[in-house]
Amino acid sequence: MRRFALLAFVALLGCTESPDAPSSSGQGPFPTPAAPETLLPVVYDTDPPDDTATLPADALFGGNTCTALVPADFAGLGAPGEPVLASADSCAFPLGDGNVAVQLASPDQFSHPGNVDQEIAPIDGVGLDAIGVDLGDRYQVFVQVENGYFSVTAPDRRAAERLAKAAAGRATP
């Protein structure tokens, strides 16, 4: 009987694994995870960087309003300074004591330019459709082209209409 008890004890000892020994399944023990440094969930940034964004193929002025006008467009108005990107959707062209501005516009801005006190007039021969707004000390021309809307603001009506016509030719790809 002692022999049987001794064999049973050895067999039982052989089946028991120590915590540091590899398991019989071939996998080692799993380490205890360290305590988290914060209780907040970890958020991984998987968005691509902003510089890889692409513009639609039909973006007005290829996505850069500063390409709407070139120095030759200002002949007779004075020499423009270097264009300045005023915002993501507008560019300022320094001219004398003021600026000429080219800005992207919405369909609503085209449909409802200015306010009730300002004179609004249709303009022929610019884009698909164009209207002008007398702002008092400046004149703004809203233009509709195949791929969107934009406006050109200049010191006077003649300059605004002429520059809007030049910009309309560069608006579409």
trRosetta pair geometry for C-beta under 8 A, 3 or more apart (Angstrom, degrees):
i j d omega theta_ij theta_ji phi_ij phi_ji
1 4 5.5 -51 -152 35 38 113
1 5 6.4 37 151 -17 68 104
2 5 5.6 -54 -148 38 35 111
2 6 6.1 35 153 -21 67 107
3 6 5.7 -54 -147 36 31 112
3 7 6.4 30 154 -17 65 106
4 7 5.8 -55 -146 37 30 110
4 8 6.3 31 154 -19 64 107
5 8 5.6 -53 -146 37 31 112
5 9 6.3 34 153 -22 64 106
6 9 5.7 -52 -149 34 31 113
6 10 6.5 29 153 -17 64 105
7 10 5.8 -53 -145 37 32 109
7 11 6.2 32 155 -18 65 107
8 11 5.7 -55 -145 38 30 112
8 12 6.2 30 155 -19 64 107
9 12 5.8 -55 -147 38 29 111
9 13 6.2 31 153 -21 63 107
10 13 5.6 -53 -146 36 31 114
10 14 6.4 33 153 -21 63 106
11 14 5.7 -55 -150 34 31 113
11 15 6.7 25 154 -16 63 106
12 15 6.0 -60 -151 36 33 108
12 16 6.7 29 155 -22 66 107
13 16 6.1 -57 -148 30 32 109
17 21 5.4 -138 -169 75 86 114
17 23 5.9 22 -151 -116 169 62
17 24 6.9 -131 -72 -23 130 88
18 21 4.4 86 55 -1 90 108
19 29 6.1 49 -180 -86 68 158
20 29 7.2 -73 -112 6 26 139
22 26 7.0 0 165 -146 120 24
22 27 7.3 170 -164 90 88 22
22 28 5.2 -60 -114 -95 80 69
23 26 7.1 -43 80 25 81 23
23 27 5.5 -6 46 66 118 69
23 28 7.1 172 4 -110 85 19
23 29 7.3 122 -36 -64 100 63
36 39 6.7 117 98 -84 130 42
48 52 4.7 -68 147 60 127 136
48 53 7.9 159 93 -60 113 63
49 52 5.7 95 70 -2 75 101
50 53 5.8 -23 -171 -13 55 115
55 59 4.3 -26 161 -31 123 153
55 62 7.5 107 87 174 149 48
55 63 4.0 -103 -86 -76 171 137
56 59 5.1 135 64 -51 77 84
57 173 6.4 -50 156 -14 75 169
58 146 7.8 -97 -164 111 123 98
58 147 4.2 -155 163 -128 108 138
58 172 7.3 -18 -155 -146 84 72
58 173 5.9 -112 -116 3 51 120
59 62 6.1 60 84 -159 101 15
59 63 4.3 25 123 -62 149 77
59 147 7.5 -169 -125 147 3 137
59 173 7.9 70 48 -52 55 111
60 63 7.7 115 67 -68 53 30
60 65 7.5 22 113 -88 106 77
60 104 5.9 148 60 -108 146 103
60 145 7.3 120 -115 59 101 129
60 147 6.0 -178 -72 101 71 107
60 148 4.8 -85 -55 59 119 135
60 150 5.9 154 -178 -51 153 123
60 171 5.1 -27 -149 -162 86 85
60 172 7.8 -35 -119 -75 58 42
61 64 5.6 -114 128 70 105 51
61 65 5.4 109 65 -98 159 38
61 66 7.9 137 156 41 140 37
61 67 5.0 154 -177 68 102 95
61 68 5.0 -53 -102 -69 138 80
61 102 7.8 94 -56 139 158 137
61 150 7.8 69 -22 -74 115 159
61 167 7.8 -33 -80 -167 116 90
61 170 6.1 41 -111 127 78 97
61 171 5.9 -39 -53 -121 71 50
62 67 6.2 -7 45 58 112 151
62 173 6.9 105 -78 -95 77 88
64 67 4.8 67 95 -2 103 107
64 85 7.8 -68 -153 -97 82 117
64 91 7.7 55 167 -57 65 138
65 68 5.4 -11 -171 -20 59 120
65 85 7.4 123 57 -123 94 77
65 89 6.6 84 -32 179 139 37
65 90 5.8 -61 80 -136 164 19
65 91 4.0 -173 105 -7 99 108
65 102 4.8 -177 177 103 106 106
65 103 6.8 27 -150 -101 158 29
65 104 6.6 -118 -78 -37 126 85
65 150 7.4 166 -123 -140 108 134
66 83 4.1 145 -149 122 101 141
66 84 7.7 177 -103 52 122 11
66 85 5.7 -69 -42 -74 126 80
66 91 4.0 175 -76 -127 67 151
66 102 7.8 165 -84 57 31 123
67 170 6.5 -145 130 159 85 135
68 91 6.7 168 20 50 113 131
68 102 4.2 -180 59 -175 156 169
68 150 7.3 -154 -117 149 144 159
68 152 7.7 -167 142 -89 139 106
68 167 4.1 15 176 -135 102 105
68 170 5.7 164 -139 82 43 126
68 171 7.1 28 -123 -78 92 74
69 73 4.7 -110 -157 58 90 151
69 74 7.2 74 167 -44 123 92
69 80 7.5 76 121 -1 124 172
69 83 7.5 149 66 -83 94 131
69 93 5.9 -42 72 -60 136 157
69 100 7.1 0 21 108 169 134
69 102 6.5 180 -11 -41 106 138
69 163 6.0 -11 -101 -159 132 100
69 166 6.2 67 -115 107 79 123
69 167 5.8 -41 -62 -78 81 94
69 170 7.9 -167 -63 34 32 148
70 73 5.5 113 57 -7 60 102
70 166 8.0 -125 30 163 77 127
71 74 5.9 -63 -163 32 45 110
71 79 7.1 3 -151 -149 107 72
71 80 6.0 -150 -113 42 69 102
72 75 6.0 -5 -171 -34 52 108
73 162 7.7 157 -178 135 84 93
73 163 5.9 89 157 -121 120 74
73 166 4.2 132 -128 150 121 168
73 167 7.8 68 -146 -50 160 70
74 77 4.6 -98 -170 59 74 112
74 78 6.4 -61 162 70 115 52
74 79 6.9 115 107 -125 134 24
74 80 4.8 173 -41 -25 167 106
74 93 7.6 -154 -71 149 133 138
74 95 6.7 -153 -140 -113 134 123
74 100 7.8 -157 -99 4 110 153
74 163 7.7 27 -85 -95 66 109
77 80 7.9 22 95 -53 110 90
77 95 6.4 -16 137 -165 110 135
77 159 5.5 98 -112 -122 133 118
78 95 5.5 122 80 -168 119 87
78 96 5.1 44 104 -49 175 98
80 83 7.5 21 144 -64 126 73
80 93 4.7 -21 -160 171 135 105
80 94 6.3 132 -168 74 70 56
80 95 5.1 -37 -107 -83 78 87
80 100 7.1 -61 -113 27 125 119
81 93 7.1 160 56 -178 67 55
81 94 3.4 -2 35 66 122 117
81 95 7.3 -140 7 -62 80 41
82 94 7.4 22 50 26 48 111
83 91 5.2 12 179 173 115 119
83 92 6.9 156 -158 80 65 43
83 93 5.1 -31 -102 -94 82 75
84 91 6.8 156 77 -162 41 69
84 92 4.8 -18 62 62 97 95
84 93 7.9 177 20 -79 72 30
84 94 7.2 56 -4 -29 113 96
85 88 7.9 33 173 -93 111 26
85 90 7.8 126 -166 89 54 49
85 91 5.6 -40 -106 -105 49 83
86 90 4.6 -39 64 100 112 100
86 91 6.1 168 6 -115 88 20
86 92 4.7 82 -52 -18 119 102
86 101 7.0 -17 3 -133 153 107
87 90 4.9 38 44 37 93 94
89 103 6.1 60 127 -162 86 72
89 104 4.0 -82 -171 32 109 114
90 101 6.0 3 -175 -175 113 104
90 102 6.6 170 -150 88 64 50
90 103 3.8 -8 -104 -105 105 86
90 104 7.0 -121 -65 13 66 70
91 101 7.1 163 83 -152 44 59
91 102 5.2 -2 55 56 93 96
91 103 7.8 -172 24 -74 54 55
92 99 4.5 -25 -165 -167 104 139
92 100 7.4 141 -161 72 54 43
92 101 5.3 -24 -102 -99 68 81
93 99 6.3 134 65 -165 46 75
93 100 4.4 -20 61 61 107 95
93 101 7.4 -169 19 -78 75 32
93 102 7.4 48 -14 -7 108 97
94 99 5.7 -45 -100 -103 43 80
95 98 6.1 -19 72 77 82 71
95 99 6.3 119 24 -127 82 25
95 100 5.3 42 -1 -15 136 97
95 154 7.9 -8 57 -142 153 86
95 155 7.5 -125 96 -20 122 116
96 155 7.7 -12 58 -42 129 151
98 138 7.7 -177 -178 -94 151 110
98 155 5.5 130 58 -76 150 105
100 152 6.8 -2 179 -173 98 91
100 153 6.8 173 -158 85 51 57
100 154 4.8 4 -119 -102 95 81
100 155 7.7 -70 -80 -14 79 76
100 159 7.3 -115 -102 147 121 118
100 163 6.1 -114 -169 -162 141 172
101 151 7.9 16 105 103 92 89
101 152 7.2 166 85 -152 52 44
101 153 4.5 4 52 49 99 104
102 150 6.3 11 -177 168 84 125
102 151 7.5 174 -150 86 44 47
102 152 5.5 -11 -100 -101 72 76
102 167 5.8 -179 -121 -126 130 151
103 150 6.4 165 87 -162 39 78
103 151 5.3 -12 61 56 90 90
103 153 7.4 16 7 -3 111 106
104 148 6.9 -22 -152 147 97 137
104 149 7.2 94 -175 88 61 65
104 150 5.3 -53 -112 -104 40 84
105 109 4.3 -122 -170 83 101 133
105 110 5.7 114 126 -52 128 85
105 142 5.8 -71 65 -139 176 99
105 148 7.8 147 61 156 65 92
105 149 4.1 -77 79 122 95 106
105 150 5.4 156 8 -115 92 20
105 151 5.0 81 -49 -21 130 96
106 109 4.7 102 51 3 76 100
106 110 7.2 -139 95 -2 44 85
106 149 6.5 0 105 62 4 132
107 110 5.6 -55 -151 37 35 113
107 111 6.2 31 153 -16 68 109
107 149 6.2 160 -78 -14 46 143
108 111 5.7 -57 -143 41 32 108
108 112 6.0 -21 172 29 69 106
109 112 6.9 -78 -130 64 22 71
109 113 6.2 55 169 -88 64 73
109 142 6.7 -167 127 -124 89 136
109 149 6.9 163 70 122 101 142
109 151 7.4 -91 136 -35 127 128
110 113 6.8 -6 -139 -48 22 101
110 129 7.9 90 178 96 126 112
110 131 7.3 127 -167 29 70 115
110 142 4.9 171 -118 159 70 133
110 144 5.8 79 -154 -67 154 100
110 149 4.7 -108 -51 -138 130 149
113 118 8.0 -90 124 93 82 133
113 120 6.1 139 76 -118 103 123
113 131 6.1 176 23 98 142 123
113 133 4.8 -130 137 -55 122 137
113 140 7.1 -160 -173 101 130 119
113 142 5.2 -146 -73 -19 143 143
113 151 7.9 139 -119 -100 127 136
114 118 3.7 -112 -175 71 134 139
114 120 5.7 -161 39 -71 138 106
114 133 4.1 -178 -49 -147 123 132
114 134 8.0 39 -108 50 150 49
114 135 7.4 -144 -108 -86 104 73
114 140 7.7 166 -63 60 95 123
115 118 5.6 92 52 5 63 104
118 133 5.4 32 142 -170 133 94
118 134 5.8 -175 -168 68 87 70
118 135 6.6 -2 -131 -94 134 44
118 136 8.0 -87 -112 -34 97 78
119 133 7.3 153 83 -151 52 47
119 134 4.4 20 55 25 100 121
120 131 5.8 11 -177 171 95 120
120 132 7.1 165 -154 83 49 48
120 133 5.4 -12 -103 -99 76 75
120 134 8.0 -133 -68 12 37 76
121 131 6.7 161 81 -160 36 72
121 132 5.0 -16 61 58 88 98
121 134 7.9 50 0 -26 106 96
122 129 7.9 -62 -147 -168 96 84
122 130 7.3 108 -168 86 58 59
122 131 5.6 -46 -105 -104 46 77
122 132 7.9 71 160 15 2 80
123 126 5.2 -1 118 26 115 125
123 130 4.0 -52 68 103 108 108
123 131 6.2 175 6 -102 91 19
123 132 5.2 87 -47 -27 120 102
123 141 6.2 -7 1 -141 162 112
123 161 5.9 -162 -147 -124 139 106
123 164 7.6 49 112 87 159 146
124 130 7.8 -150 -53 52 9 104
125 165 6.8 0 123 -112 91 123
126 130 3.8 5 81 -16 112 157
126 141 6.9 -35 131 169 165 133
126 143 5.6 -94 142 -115 107 111
126 161 6.8 -124 -56 -161 145 75
126 164 5.3 28 -160 117 143 108
126 165 4.8 -98 -108 -87 94 76
126 168 5.5 165 -173 -24 73 156
127 130 5.4 117 44 -55 106 101
127 143 4.1 130 -9 -175 150 100
127 144 5.4 153 135 70 132 46
127 145 4.6 -95 -140 -75 111 72
127 164 7.7 -69 -15 156 110 97
127 168 4.2 -129 -63 -138 84 134
127 171 7.4 7 -103 34 110 150
128 144 4.8 -66 64 103 102 95
128 145 6.1 147 -2 -116 96 27
128 146 6.8 124 -41 -60 127 54
129 143 7.6 157 86 -156 50 47
129 144 4.4 13 54 41 91 120
130 141 5.9 7 -176 -180 113 101
130 142 6.6 168 -152 86 61 53
130 143 4.7 -10 -103 -106 98 69
130 144 7.0 -151 -69 19 52 71
130 164 6.4 118 -144 140 141 139
130 168 7.7 -71 -71 -75 128 143
131 141 7.3 171 87 -152 35 59
131 142 5.2 -4 58 55 84 101
132 139 6.2 -2 -171 179 110 103
132 140 7.0 154 -156 85 59 46
132 141 4.9 -26 -99 -100 79 75
132 142 7.7 -173 -84 19 29 70
132 157 6.4 60 -179 -138 150 96
132 160 6.8 116 -131 106 110 129
132 161 6.7 -34 -82 -76 134 95
133 139 7.2 161 80 -161 50 57
133 140 4.7 -14 58 64 100 97
133 141 7.8 -175 18 -79 70 31
133 142 7.2 47 -10 -13 108 102
134 139 5.9 -26 -112 -111 53 83
134 157 7.2 -28 -95 -74 87 110
135 138 4.5 -13 67 70 124 82
135 139 6.4 -168 18 -89 88 27
135 140 5.7 65 -31 -8 121 103
135 153 7.4 11 3 -143 149 111
137 155 7.8 -49 155 -150 69 66
138 153 5.5 29 159 -180 129 99
138 154 6.8 165 -161 85 87 27
138 155 6.1 -72 -115 -121 71 29
138 156 7.9 -100 -141 -62 39 29
138 160 7.8 107 172 -67 74 132
139 153 7.2 170 86 -149 39 59
139 154 6.0 -22 62 64 87 76
139 155 7.5 15 18 107 87 22
139 156 5.7 32 5 175 125 22
139 157 4.3 -172 -125 -80 171 55
139 159 7.6 131 55 60 118 82
139 160 4.2 -134 99 -1 102 150
139 161 7.9 -34 125 -29 133 78
140 151 5.4 11 -178 177 101 124
140 152 7.2 168 -151 84 56 40
140 153 4.4 -19 -99 -98 86 85
140 160 6.5 -129 -104 -153 14 146
141 151 6.3 163 82 -155 44 71
141 152 5.1 -7 55 55 98 89
141 153 7.8 -177 20 -78 62 41
141 154 8.0 2 3 12 102 101
141 160 4.7 153 -15 150 108 103
141 161 5.8 138 -76 -89 150 51
141 163 7.9 154 38 72 132 83
141 164 3.9 -73 95 -57 140 156
142 149 6.6 2 -176 -174 94 108
142 150 7.7 178 -149 96 55 31
142 151 4.7 -31 -96 -95 62 96
143 149 6.8 163 84 -152 50 60
143 150 5.7 -14 58 64 97 74
143 151 6.9 159 11 -95 76 40
143 152 7.2 28 -10 -1 118 96
143 164 5.3 167 -50 -175 129 109
143 167 7.2 157 33 89 158 107
143 168 5.3 -124 178 -86 151 107
143 171 7.4 -158 110 -45 128 160
144 148 7.9 -137 -146 125 58 28
144 149 5.4 -26 -101 -99 64 85
145 148 6.4 3 61 59 88 55
145 149 7.5 167 22 -88 71 34
145 150 7.5 -1 7 15 113 98
145 168 5.7 174 -80 -151 119 82
145 171 4.4 134 25 99 171 141
145 172 5.5 -147 157 -48 127 101
146 172 5.2 45 45 -102 112 136
147 171 7.0 -175 55 141 100 94
147 172 5.4 138 8 -112 115 82
147 173 7.5 53 -21 1 159 85
148 171 7.4 -138 61 173 91 118
150 167 6.8 -110 98 137 137 130
150 171 6.4 -155 13 -116 134 128
151 164 7.8 -37 -162 -110 41 113
152 160 5.5 160 107 -158 97 73
152 163 4.9 -170 171 104 149 105
152 164 4.2 -155 31 -79 133 80
152 167 5.7 162 -66 16 130 149
153 160 6.6 -18 -143 -117 24 116
154 159 4.0 -139 144 107 145 106
154 160 3.8 -164 34 -72 108 72
154 163 5.7 131 -57 26 140 140
155 159 6.0 32 51 49 79 147
156 159 5.2 86 60 16 78 103
156 160 6.8 -148 95 -8 36 94
157 160 5.8 -61 -143 38 28 110
157 161 6.2 24 162 -17 67 108
158 161 6.2 -59 -148 36 24 106
158 162 6.3 19 158 -14 62 112
159 162 5.9 -60 -144 41 29 109
159 163 6.0 21 162 -12 67 113
160 163 6.1 -60 -141 43 25 105
160 164 6.0 29 158 -23 63 110
161 164 5.7 -54 -144 35 27 113
161 165 6.5 29 156 -21 62 105
162 165 5.9 -55 -154 32 29 111
162 166 6.7 26 151 -15 63 106
163 166 5.5 -52 -148 37 37 112
163 167 6.2 35 154 -18 68 107
164 167 5.7 -55 -143 40 31 110
164 168 6.2 40 154 -30 64 103
165 168 5.7 -47 -147 25 30 116
165 169 7.2 33 153 -20 57 100
166 169 6.2 -57 -166 28 33 112
166 170 7.4 11 148 -2 63 108
167 170 5.9 -71 -157 45 41 102
167 171 6.3 60 147 -51 73 97
168 171 5.5 -35 -145 2 35 123
